[in-house]
Amino acid sequence: MSAQPYELPSTRTAVVGELAKLPAFFRRDLRIALTYRMGYVTDWLGLLVQVALFYFIGKLVDPSVLPSYGGKPTSYMEFVIVGIALGGFIQLALHRVSAGFRNEQLVGTLESLLVTPTTPTTIQLGTVFYDLLFIPVRTTMFLVITTLAFGLDLRPAGIAPALLVLLAFIPFVWGLGVANAGLVLTFRRGTAILGFGASTLTLLSGAFFPLTVLPFWLAALARFNPLAIALDAMRETLLGQAGYDRALVAVGEIVPFSAFSLALGLWVFGLALRRERRMGTLGLY
């Protein structure tokens, strides 16, 4: 009886097999998060303190300088709450993506994961899979809770279009985080670069103040800031009368930035990973 030749798995089978590993990453990170529940408490306390700070700042702001959406005047709290939600999203997401890889390295599991029959892309996605699901839910919960607590006039019909914009924006943040994770693999420290990049994006986004108060040349640069594009679209859908048409326009503008950021991040991380493997320093921290 002749031996049957070994057949390599098809591309489709291989992709399905890799995707089937993602729930294992999710269960692991969920159990870790539930074990250290104080992290949830401090996270929300920080958000509440930030909201309280901007609430009192808003009492000093002249409402006439704020933009209107859908022909309706906007209070400072309504304006800034969307900025806090999306600004907090990018800060948390950037930190979690790079910290996920750093933690794997510190506890000694990164090298073990990389010798398993799992592609680096699956490991990259799996390491942040929990956060990719948790952070948008957290952002939505934050908007709902603050709207009810402060009596803000956010349109429930605008939540779905706003989430569509947020989903298009997620790969942009993930790409930056993965690129920073590559720098951490090589230089062991990357928080300064991460903080500078996130602060610059937030400053030029109009998250906490209208872009009209910036110098003309800085306000012009904001047109090429994906965070500013996402913020403007989310405010128009949540505060104005805009719907899916406005959201789809923003998605079309954001997607090229997201694709470039994700491709760059994966390239930087892959370059760093090959370097560490070649030098035998992947397990060093």
N, C-alpha and C positions, 0 to 999 in steps of 0.2 A: 504494500500500500504506500503510495508516494505521499511525501509530506506536503501539506498545503503551504503555498508561499505566504509570507507575512505581508499583510496589507496595512499601509499607513492609514491612519484615520483621516477621513475627509476634512476639508476646511470647516464645513458646517458642523460636523461632529466635534471638532476640536474647539470651536467657538462656544458651542453649547456646553461642553465640558468645563471650559474656563468660567463661564457665567454661573454654572451650578455651584462654584466654590464661593461666590460672593455672600450667600446667606451665612456661611460659616464665619466669615469675617464679621458680619453684622451681629451675630449672636455673641461672639467673643467681646466685641466692643460694648454691646448693650449690657452684658453682665458686669463688665468693668465699671461702666457708668453707674449702674445700680448699686454696685459695691461701695463706690465713693459718692454717695448722694449729696454730700455737702457742696460738691462742685455745682450742682443745679441751684442750690440755695444762694451761693455767693454770686453766681452769674446773674440771677434775677434781682438780687439786691443791688448789684452794680447798675443794672438797667434802670431800676426804680430811682436810684440816687441821681442818675443822669437826667431822667425825665423831670424830677423835682427841680434840678438846677436850671434846666431850660424853661420850666414853667415860670420861675421867678425872673429869668432873663427876659421872657416874653412880655412881662409887664413894663419893660423899659423900651420896647420896640414900638415905633409908630406904625400902626396898621396900614397907613397909606403907602408905605414903601414896599409892601409885600405884593407879589404878583397875584392876579386873580385867575381862576380856572373855571372855564365854562361861563364866564361873565359873572361869577359869584365871588365876592370878597372872601379872603382867607385869613383866619387868625394865625398868629405866630405858632401856636401849639399844633394846629392842623398842618401847617407848613413844615415844621421841624420834626414832627413825629415820624413822618415818612423818611426823613433824612436820618433820624436816629436808628430806625429799623434797618435801613439798607446799609448805613455806615457801620452799625454793629454787626450786620451780616458779613461784610467784607473783612472787618477786623477779626472776627471769630473764625471765619472760614480760612483766611490766610494763615492764622496761627495754628489751627487744628491740622491742616494739611501737612505743614512742615513738621509740627510737633509729633504727628503720627509716625512719620519715618524716623524721627530722632528717638522717640521712645522705643521703637523696635530695635534701634541700634544700641541703646543704652541697656536694655534688658537682655540683649544677646539673641533675639529671635530673628533679626533681619537676615543674618547670614544663613540661619537654618531655613528660613522661608525660601531663600534664593536657590538652595540646592534641591528643593522639591520640584517635581514636574509641573511647576506653575510658572506661567510667563511673567516677566517683570511688569507688564501692563496690568495684568490681573492683580498683582500684589499692590501696585500703585492705586488702582481703583478700590481694591478691597480694604486697604488701610484707611481710606477716607469714606468708604461706602456708608457707614453709620452716620457720619456728619453730613453727607450729601442729602440724606433723608431727614435728619433731625433739624438742621439749621433752617431750611425753608419752613418747617412746621413751627419752629420757635419764632421765626419772624412773623408768621401769620398770627400766632397766639398773642404776640406782643402788640400787634396792631389792633386786634379785637379787644384785648383787655384795656389798653389805654384809651381806645375810643369810648368804651363804656364808662370808664372811670372819670374821664374829663368831659364827657358829653360832646365829643367831637363829631363833626358832620362828615364822616367818611361814608361813601356810597357802598353798600353791600354788593351792588351789581358790578362794581369796579374791581372786586377782589380777584375774580377769575382772570380778567385781562392783565391785572398787575402781576399775578403769579406766572402768567405766560412770559412776561418780560423778565421776571426773576429767573425762570428756568433757562432763558437764553443767556442770562448773565453769569450763571453758575460756572460754565466751562472757562470763562475768562478768569475768574477767581481761582479755580482749580489749577489752571495752567501756571499762574503766578506762584501758587503754593508749591506745586511740584518742582518748578524751577528753583525756588528757595530751598526745597528739600535736597536738591542736587548740590547746591552750594554748601548746605550743612554737612552732607556726606563728605565733601572735600575739605572744608575749612572748619568743621565741627561747631561753628557758630554762625548764625545768619539772622539773628533777631534784629540787629541794627538795620540791615538792608530791608528786612520785612517791614519794620516800623516806619522807616522813611518812605517806602513806596506806598504803603497804605495811607499814611498821613497826607502825602502829596495828592493822591487820587481823591481823598475826601475833601481836601482844601479846595481843589479845582472842580468840585462837583456841585456846589450849592447845597450841600446837605444841611447846613446849619444857618445859612444866610443867603439871600438872593445874589446871583452872580453879577447883578448890576452894580454892586458895591465894589467889585474888584476893578483894578486897572483894566483898560480896554484890551491890552494885549493878553492879559491873563484870562479875561472873559472869552476872548477869541479861541484860546487854547482849549477851553472847556468843551468846545464843540467836538473835539476829538477824544474826549474822555468818556469811555463806556459807562462809567458810574453816573456821570451827569446826564447822559442820554437815558439811562434806565430810570433815574430819579424823576426826570421831567415827565416821562411817559407814565410812571406810576402815580405821580401827583395828578396828572390830567385825568387818569381813569378813576382814582379814588376820591378826588376833590371836585373834579369837573364833570362834564357830561360825556367824555370820551369813552369809547368802548374798544371792541376788538380791532377796529380799523386802525386806531392810533397805536394800539399795542403791537400790531403786526408791522407797522412802519418802524417802530423802535426795534423790534426783533430783527428786521432786515438790516438795520444799522449796526446792531450789536454783534450779530453772528460772525461777520468777518473778524472783528476784534477777538471774539471768543475762540474762533478756529486758529488764529495766529498765536494767541496766548497759549492754548493747549498744545499746539504743535511745538512751540518753542520750549515749553515746560518739559514735555516728554523728551525732547532732544537733549536739553541740558541735564536732565536726570539720567538719561541713558549714557551720556558722555561721562558723567561723574561715576556712575556705577561701573562702567568698563575700566576706568582709571583705577578705582579702588580694588577691583578684582585683579587687575594686572600687577598692581603694587603689593597686593596681599594685605591691605590695610582696612578692609571693609569692616572688620570687627573691632577696630580701634575707635575709641571715643574720648 
